[in-house]
Amino acid sequence: MDDPMDTDSLHDPHAEAYVAPAAHPAPPAHIHSDAASMVTAPSLEIDNRWDRDSALGGMSGVAPPNVSFEICDAEDEWSFSQKFDFIHMRAIVTCFMDPKAVFAQAYEALEPGGWIELRDPIMPFQYLTPPPENCALKEWGDKIIEAAARIGRHWTNAQYYSQWLHELGCVNIVDMREHVGLNPWMKGSRNKQLAMLLGNDMSNGLESMSMALFTRVLGWEPERVYELLERVRQDMVDPKIRAYSEGVHVYGQKPYDAT
């Protein structure tokens, strides 16, 4: 049986900040980038590419002059003074109690013909071969999803993004899936490089992702959490544990005849 992950031709999630065809036939006039708590590279790439257009998002101090800033809660009513031609959201799977409601507001904020693009990991991690029975990485994934669900944040929602855009009325929907290993077990230099980046990010972020959910929601003592996270880090660098992250990258267009 061929290994479906044994390839160096996987879609590179770091190659482009966005892929939606929002620039054709003409660049968008109003852009809303990164509708979440962290506004970074996608805003700058978009803003620098089309310096005559206006964008909401970016980083203070290094942003192009065509960027404006508004700090608000995306789960509140959207009351922007203009419609947008392109709305990009990423890394939001942990952010919202009701992400579909946020997407509905984004859809209403689009100009007819405008595009919305979403990018997120699909939790939990997947395994090409069954993990060992005592796999700390799998235990962590199961427990953190359980804890997040208890407080109304479902980290498994990304798999439904395409369906939700369809239900909102979007057309020309494209749903792409991305796969990156948690350690360099996949063949191919690019796959190994991406795995090293993801593994490093995960290792550095484990404590901040986990501590509140495990202690406040699941009732674990901090020492128990630290012990689990240490074993998780060991599993993440074990090449015999063929874990990978599946990500969704989906975009869709608001119909030109939409009101």
GIDAQUI-V906329 format. One line per field, one symbol per residue. phi: phi as a letter, one per 20 degrees, with the letter a starting at -180 (. if undefined). psi: psi as a letter, one per 20 degrees, with the letter a starting at -180 (. if undefined). burial: b if it has 9 or more other C-alpha atoms within 8 Angstrom, else e. A space follows every 10 residues. Layout:
phi = ???
psi = ???
burial = ???
//
This chain:
phi = .fefeebddf fefdfcfbcg ffececffec cddmebecdc ggfffffffc feedcdppcg nceffeddcc dbefeeffcf fcedebcdcb ldfeedfcff ffffffffee fgnfdcccbb feeefdcfcg fffeffffgg ffffffffff dndefefgfd gfffffffof clfcddddcc febfeffoff ffffffffff ffffegfffd gfffeeeemf fgfffgffff ffffffdeff eeebedddcc bbdfgfefe
psi = pqoiimqkkq poijgqhqiq liipiqqqhp popmmaiooc gggggghhhn iirqqorapp hjqrijpqpp oroiirppkq irrqhppppq ljhjgqhmhh hghhhgghiq qpirqppqpq qoqrqrphqp rqhkohgggg gghhggghhh jjooijhhij ggghhghijq rlppoqpqpp qirlhqqphg ghghgggggg ggghigghhh ggghghgijq qhhhghgghg hghghhjoii omqqppqpoq qrppqhjq.
burial = eeeeebbbee eeeeeeeeeb ebeeeebbeb bbbbbbeebb ebbbbebeee bebbbbbbbe eebbebbbee eeebeeeeee eebbbbbbbb bbbeebeeee ebbbbbbebb bbbbbbbbbb bbbbbebeee beeebbbbbb bbbbbebbbe eebbbbbbee bbebbbeeeb bebebeebbb bbbbebbbee bbbbbbebbe eeeeebbeeb bbbbbebeeb eeeebbebbe bbbebbbebe bbbbbbbbbb bbbbbeeee
//
